[in-house]
Amino acid sequence: MARALRLLLTVILLAAPPAIGLAACGSGPASPDAQGIDANTPNTNDLIPEDQNLSDCIGTLQRPDCGSSRKADVNMYIAFGVLMLGMSFIGWRIVVGVRRRDRNVPPPTSTF
């Protein structure tokens, strides 16, 4: 089991840098003409409120009526769930490692 895990980690560590390098070398953003979009079309953002002055909404605390219903869609909950699963896995591995370490340590002996 440990040998297979070591082999898998080696393959991942050897394959990751070239994969990241190839991903970084991809083509940049295409020009608007290549996508068939008129360059004079204004960009819209669903997260920016249209009926509120944007400078009133900037700050450390979100003010009422400065948000959008698009901020809390299902993708945010999926990302949060994946993040929590990852944190749970890390915590589980720490617990397993500590228990394994403590199981192999002999109990202290008294010298008195």
ROKOL-385022 format. One record per residue: residue in one letter; x, y, z of N, C-alpha, C in turn. Coordinates in Angstrom, 3 decimals, m for minus. Atoms other than C-alpha are relative to their C-alpha. Layout:
N
paza	nu	nv	nw	cau	cav	caw	cu	cv	cw
A	X	Y	Z	X	Y	Z	X	Y	Z
...
***
This chain:
112
paza	nu	nv	nw	cau	cav	caw	cu	cv	cw
M	0.831	m1.204	0.000	0.000	0.000	0.000	0.865	1.254	0.000
A	m0.871	m1.165	m0.088	2.762	2.414	0.952	0.797	0.162	m1.282
R	m0.756	m0.060	1.250	4.690	1.529	m2.200	m0.852	0.586	m1.120
A	0.900	m0.526	1.029	1.677	2.236	m4.405	m0.260	1.492	0.221
L	0.212	m1.412	m0.305	1.048	5.534	m2.638	1.221	0.824	m0.360
R	m1.233	m0.692	0.335	4.691	6.520	m3.029	0.144	0.145	m1.518
L	m0.061	m0.048	1.457	4.530	5.679	m6.742	m0.988	1.027	m0.547
L	1.014	m0.955	0.443	1.321	7.688	m7.187	0.456	1.436	0.264
L	m0.486	m1.342	m0.316	2.809	10.734	m5.436	1.153	0.407	m0.915
T	m1.107	m0.296	0.907	5.946	10.488	m7.575	m0.507	0.370	m1.379
V	0.565	m0.287	1.318	3.901	10.403	m10.767	m0.674	1.366	m0.006
I	0.686	m1.295	m0.077	1.807	13.363	m9.643	1.013	1.141	0.053
L	m0.994	m1.061	m0.127	4.847	15.416	m8.643	0.809	0.186	m1.280
L	m0.727	m0.126	1.247	6.592	14.667	m11.929	m0.871	0.533	m1.129
A	0.902	m0.420	1.073	3.529	15.355	m14.075	m0.558	1.400	0.226
A	0.632	m1.289	m0.282	2.317	18.521	m12.337	0.727	1.190	m0.645
P	m0.639	m1.176	0.613	5.011	21.024	m13.473	m0.200	0.107	m1.513
P	0.265	m0.146	1.435	4.714	20.183	m17.198	m1.455	0.336	m0.300
A	1.415	m0.295	0.240	0.920	20.253	m16.979	m0.312	1.458	0.289
I	0.214	m1.413	m0.332	0.960	23.651	m15.286	0.647	0.891	m1.054
G	m0.678	m0.768	1.026	3.476	24.918	m17.819	m0.783	0.023	m1.309
L	0.797	0.042	1.223	1.334	23.762	m20.740	m1.279	0.821	0.145
A	1.219	m0.786	m0.214	m1.747	25.339	m19.211	0.300	1.496	m0.052
A	m0.362	m1.415	0.006	0.081	28.642	m18.779	0.344	0.490	m1.402
C	m0.381	m0.385	1.361	1.200	28.610	m22.413	m1.183	0.027	m0.956
G	1.176	m0.036	0.862	m2.343	28.506	m23.727	m0.175	1.358	m0.628
S	0.205	m1.277	0.686	m3.576	31.189	m26.024	m0.662	0.991	0.945
G	0.553	m1.063	m0.829	m4.457	34.487	m24.426	m1.436	0.285	m0.392
P	1.386	m0.325	0.335	m7.856	36.137	m24.587	m0.122	0.383	m1.468
A	0.220	m0.279	1.408	m9.211	36.298	m28.086	m0.540	1.413	m0.158
S	0.518	m1.340	0.262	m10.047	39.615	m29.667	m1.517	m0.074	m0.140
P	1.461	0.033	0.111	m13.720	40.609	m29.665	m0.481	m0.388	m1.389
D	0.423	0.353	1.346	m13.850	40.213	m33.430	0.049	m1.495	m0.231
A	m0.131	1.435	0.194	m12.696	36.585	m33.215	m1.157	m0.760	0.650
Q	1.104	0.661	m0.682	m15.559	35.755	m30.870	m1.340	0.381	m0.595
G	1.261	m0.420	0.601	m18.165	37.447	m33.007	m0.750	1.000	0.860
I	0.626	m0.981	m0.882	m18.838	40.133	m30.368	0.349	1.381	m0.518
D	m0.241	m1.374	0.429	m19.229	43.730	m31.360	0.810	0.721	1.076
A	m0.873	m0.676	m0.957	m16.493	45.817	m29.719	m0.706	1.163	0.689
N	0.715	m1.123	m0.598	m19.009	48.604	m28.977	m1.062	m0.436	1.003
T	0.992	0.500	m0.941	m21.263	46.364	m26.865	0.529	0.162	1.420
P	m0.482	m0.174	m1.377	m21.013	47.348	m23.187	m0.030	m1.331	0.746
N	m0.038	1.203	m0.823	m20.032	44.646	m20.749	m0.970	0.158	1.161
T	0.909	m0.034	m1.143	m22.602	43.775	m18.102	0.500	m0.978	1.048
N	m0.396	0.836	m1.109	m21.946	42.298	m14.706	m1.224	m0.179	0.887
D	1.194	0.273	m0.793	m24.769	40.589	m12.821	0.203	0.287	1.481
L	m0.264	m0.211	m1.420	m23.074	41.200	m9.470	m0.006	1.466	0.404
I	0.017	m1.430	m0.297	m23.079	44.993	m9.727	m1.446	0.490	m0.050
P	1.386	m0.482	0.015	m26.401	46.599	m8.729	m0.161	1.138	m0.999
E	0.239	m1.028	1.007	m27.915	48.740	m11.461	m0.714	1.220	0.564
D	0.798	m1.102	m0.529	m30.182	50.888	m9.292	0.671	0.708	1.185
Q	m0.709	m0.564	m1.141	m27.538	51.867	m6.701	1.298	0.616	m0.492
N	m1.275	m0.606	0.327	m24.558	54.210	m6.925	1.107	m0.933	0.469
L	m1.027	0.983	m0.320	m21.541	51.924	m7.036	0.951	0.499	1.083
S	m0.910	m0.517	m1.026	m19.385	54.225	m4.888	m0.622	m0.074	1.401
D	0.643	0.164	m1.302	m21.981	53.909	m2.089	0.120	m1.432	0.511
C	m0.034	1.420	m0.367	m21.562	50.121	m2.101	1.397	m0.498	0.338
I	m1.370	0.438	m0.242	m17.779	50.009	m1.713	0.343	0.259	1.460
G	m0.397	m0.142	m1.394	m16.521	49.385	1.799	0.266	m1.360	0.609
T	m0.310	1.259	m0.661	m15.620	46.757	4.351	m1.250	m0.767	0.397
L	1.258	0.634	m0.377	m19.236	46.030	5.282	m1.015	0.249	m1.106
Q	0.961	m0.177	1.078	m21.819	45.397	2.605	m1.260	0.683	0.522
R	1.176	m0.756	m0.396	m24.638	47.860	2.841	m1.257	m0.609	m0.619
P	1.237	0.523	0.561	m28.309	47.040	2.229	m0.221	0.498	m1.424
D	0.344	m0.292	1.391	m29.491	47.017	m1.395	1.218	0.242	m0.883
C	m1.190	m0.138	0.833	m25.923	46.907	m2.709	0.379	m1.321	m0.650
G	m0.366	1.304	0.520	m25.900	43.247	m3.604	m0.862	m0.417	m1.161
S	0.740	0.587	1.097	m27.385	41.018	m6.175	m0.419	m1.396	0.412
S	0.428	1.366	m0.312	m29.324	37.786	m6.001	0.939	m1.017	m0.630
R	m0.929	0.898	0.666	m26.609	36.286	m8.222	1.206	m0.332	0.866
K	m1.175	0.248	m0.828	m24.048	36.403	m5.411	m0.054	m1.363	0.673
A	0.124	1.259	m0.731	m25.380	33.305	m3.670	m0.690	m1.041	m0.871
D	0.584	1.036	0.830	m25.981	30.830	m6.446	0.554	m1.357	0.429
V	m0.359	1.353	m0.397	m25.455	27.081	m6.312	1.503	m0.243	m0.123
N	m1.444	0.191	0.148	m21.824	27.354	m7.460	0.751	0.397	1.260
M	m0.649	m0.412	m1.237	m20.890	29.186	m4.268	m0.149	m1.095	1.059
Y	0.213	1.061	m0.979	m22.419	26.422	m2.154	0.803	m1.252	m0.353
I	m0.819	1.141	0.416	m20.650	23.748	m4.194	1.456	0.240	0.369
A	m1.388	m0.327	m0.339	m17.307	25.519	m3.753	0.216	m0.079	1.513
F	m0.113	0.074	m1.456	m17.937	25.854	m0.004	0.002	m1.456	0.468
G	0.054	1.412	m0.361	m18.841	22.158	0.228	1.301	m0.719	m0.314
V	m1.273	0.615	0.367	m15.692	21.099	m1.616	1.101	0.463	0.944
L	m0.983	m0.522	m0.947	m13.616	23.355	0.634	m0.122	m0.696	1.349
M	0.197	0.658	m1.289	m15.152	21.827	3.761	0.382	m1.479	m0.055
L	m0.436	1.390	0.148	m14.587	18.298	2.428	1.524	m0.089	0.044
G	m1.456	m0.013	m0.033	m10.940	19.148	1.859	0.537	0.237	1.404
M	m0.423	m0.262	m1.374	m10.585	20.583	5.359	m0.265	m1.211	0.903
S	0.309	1.201	m0.779	m12.276	17.497	6.821	1.013	m1.100	m0.276
F	m1.000	1.011	0.346	m9.871	15.234	4.932	1.327	0.308	0.676
I	m1.259	m0.381	m0.648	m6.879	17.172	6.252	m0.072	m0.277	1.502
G	0.167	0.274	m1.428	m8.229	16.981	9.817	0.017	m1.481	0.303
W	0.026	1.452	m0.196	m8.897	13.255	9.469	1.406	m0.577	m0.106
R	m1.364	0.509	0.155	m5.341	12.642	8.232	0.870	0.385	1.199
I	m0.760	m0.400	m1.187	m3.929	14.598	11.190	m0.347	m0.912	1.172
V	0.433	0.880	m1.095	m5.995	12.536	13.654	0.582	m1.395	m0.178
V	m0.548	1.333	0.254	m4.913	9.269	12.015	1.500	m0.020	0.274
G	m1.447	m0.053	m0.223	m1.259	10.337	12.077	0.362	0.090	1.471
V	m0.283	m0.143	m1.432	m1.352	11.371	15.735	m0.304	m1.315	0.723
R	0.319	1.285	m0.644	m3.075	8.118	16.758	1.047	m1.061	m0.330
R	m1.022	0.968	0.392	m0.552	6.062	14.803	1.308	0.278	0.744
R	m1.218	m0.358	m0.721	2.326	7.984	16.394	m0.100	m0.395	1.465
D	0.162	0.293	m1.423	0.936	7.591	19.914	m0.088	m1.491	0.272
R	0.108	1.440	m0.193	0.264	3.888	19.429	1.384	m0.635	0.030
N	m1.339	0.580	0.087	3.947	3.228	18.641	0.957	0.534	1.057
V	m0.857	m0.556	m1.041	5.344	5.276	21.565	m0.222	m0.795	1.286
P	0.185	0.738	m1.262	6.016	3.233	24.724	m0.407	0.947	1.131
P	0.424	m0.864	m1.115	4.432	4.547	27.941	1.224	0.395	0.842
P	m1.144	m0.436	m0.819	6.738	6.544	30.240	0.154	m0.891	1.234
T	m0.249	0.818	m1.218	8.382	4.653	33.068	0.435	0.924	1.130
S	m0.336	m0.793	m1.174	8.764	6.000	36.561	1.374	m0.427	0.521
T	m1.347	0.304	m0.504	12.316	6.215	37.928	0.090	0.189	1.520
F	m0.040	m0.234	m1.451	11.367	6.908	41.578	m0.152	m1.264	0.761
***
